[in-house]
Amino acid sequence: MGRIVVCIKGVPKPGTVKVDKETHTLRRESAELILNPPDRPALEVALRLKDQTNFEVIAISMGPPNMVPLLQKVYALGVDDIYLISDRAFAGSDTLATSRILAKALSLLSPFDLVVMGARSIDGETGQVPPETASLLNLPSITYVKELRFVDGKFIAIREDDFGEEEVEFSPAAVVSIVPEIDYVRPPSLKRLLSLKEITPKILTNAELNLDEASIGLSGSPTQVADVFEKTLVSRGEIFEGEPDELAEKLIEVLKEKGFLA
Ligand SMILES: Cc1cc2nc3c(=O)[nH]c(=O)nc-3n(C[C@H](O)[C@H](O)[C@H](O)COP(=O)(O)OP(=O)(O)OC[C@H]3O[C@@H](n4cnc5c(N)ncnc54)[C@H](O)[C@@H]3O)c2cc1C
C-alpha cells in the first residue's frame, strides 16, 4: 500500500496574533491556531487519491503543543495517522530551517510516494517550503497543482501558472503543492468527531530528528526578522472633479510634477 504525507501548518487565527518583542517572531504557543486555509484543499486532494487508490494518508505538522486539537480535527477528515513535530529548538524557524525539519521528519516516515502541501501559508506567505523541502529530499517539486490522478504507477497532475495550464506526469516519489482554489472539500466524519478525545498525534521531537541545533530554530535561520510593526496607512489621496478631458490634463500635470512623466 502506498503512502501519502500531507504537511499542514497551524496559523494564528487572524486577530489573535501576538509578536515576541525580542525575536520579532509570532508567539504561536499563545495564539489560537487554525488550519492554514490553503492546506484544506491539500488534504482533500490527498484523501481523493486515498479514495481512488487506497493510499495510506498521514498528516504531519511542525508547531507548538497547542497544535494537538487541530491535528485531531484533521484526523476527523479521514487521514490514517497524525504526527506533531514539536520542540522548543524549532521555535523561530524560517522557511529553510522549517524545510530542514520537515525533510528530516519525512525521511523518518519513508518510504512514501507523495508529499502534499498547500501553495502557501496565510502568515509567512512565502510559498518557499514545498520546493525547499523537495530539494532537501532530492525529489521533484511540482507546484500549483489543481488536479491529481494516479494511473498505472504514475501521478498525472494538472498544474496552473502565469502562462496557463499544463499536464505533468511523474513517478513517485515527489513533493506537490496544491492551489487554494478547488471545488469541494469533504466534511469531517461524525463518527470520528465523536471519538476525537481518544486520538493523540505521535510526537517527534529533536531527540528523534537528531538535527544539529545550529541548523534549526532562530539560530539555524538565515532570515532574521528585523522588525514587525503595524503599518498605519495615511491616505494622501486627492480627488479631482471635472470633465474627462480636463481631468486627463490635470492628471498628466500632476504626474509630471511628481516626476512620473517626463
Ligand atoms: C509575517 C511573516 C513573514 C515571514 N517572512 C519570512 C521570510 O521572508 N523568509 C523566511 O524564511 N521566513 C519567513 N517567515 C517565517 C515563515 O513563516 C516560517 O518559516 C514558516 O514556518 C514557513 O514559511 P511560510 O509560512 O512562508 O510557509 P509557506 O512556504 O508559505 O507554506 C507552504 C506550505 O508548506 C507547508 N508548511 C509550511 N510550514 C509548515 C509547518 N510548520 N508544518 C507543516 N507544514 C508546513 C504547508 O503545507 C503550507 O501550505 C515569516 C513569518 C511571518 C509570520
The ligand as an ORCA input file, in Angstrom:
! r2SCAN-3c Opt
* xyz 0 1
  C       4.757     37.834      8.609
  C       5.815     36.759      8.409
  C       6.774     36.926      7.430
  C       7.749     35.938      7.257
  N       8.671     36.121      6.277
  C       9.616     35.157      6.085
  C      10.594     35.305      5.049
  O      10.607     36.299      4.304
  N      11.521     34.322      4.900
  C      11.541     33.231      5.695
  O      12.387     32.375      5.503
  N      10.628     33.057      6.685
  C       9.672     33.999      6.885
  N       8.751     33.833      7.863
  C       8.818     32.623      8.698
  C       7.999     31.526      7.993
  O       6.655     31.859      8.067
  C       8.205     30.221      8.728
  O       9.460     29.769      8.464
  C       7.213     29.123      8.323
  O       7.378     28.022      9.158
  C       7.339     28.597      6.916
  O       7.193     29.539      5.940
  P       5.794     30.014      5.312
  O       4.858     30.306      6.397
  O       6.096     31.080      4.370
  O       5.293     28.701      4.538
  P       4.888     28.513      3.008
  O       6.064     28.100      2.224
  O       4.098     29.681      2.509
  O       3.900     27.243      3.233
  C       3.561     26.440      2.149
  C       3.130     25.083      2.672
  O       4.211     24.450      3.369
  C       3.698     23.622      4.425
  N       4.206     24.146      5.710
  C       4.697     25.387      5.999
  N       5.026     25.478      7.314
  C       4.729     24.260      7.858
  C       4.818     23.708      9.174
  N       5.280     24.439     10.194
  N       4.411     22.418      9.369
  C       3.950     21.662      8.335
  N       3.824     22.132      7.053
  C       4.206     23.402      6.837
  C       2.154     23.769      4.371
  O       1.614     22.757      3.546
  C       1.985     25.134      3.686
  O       0.761     25.285      2.994
  C       7.765     34.788      8.074
  C       6.782     34.632      9.057
  C       5.830     35.600      9.233
  C       4.783     35.397     10.261
*
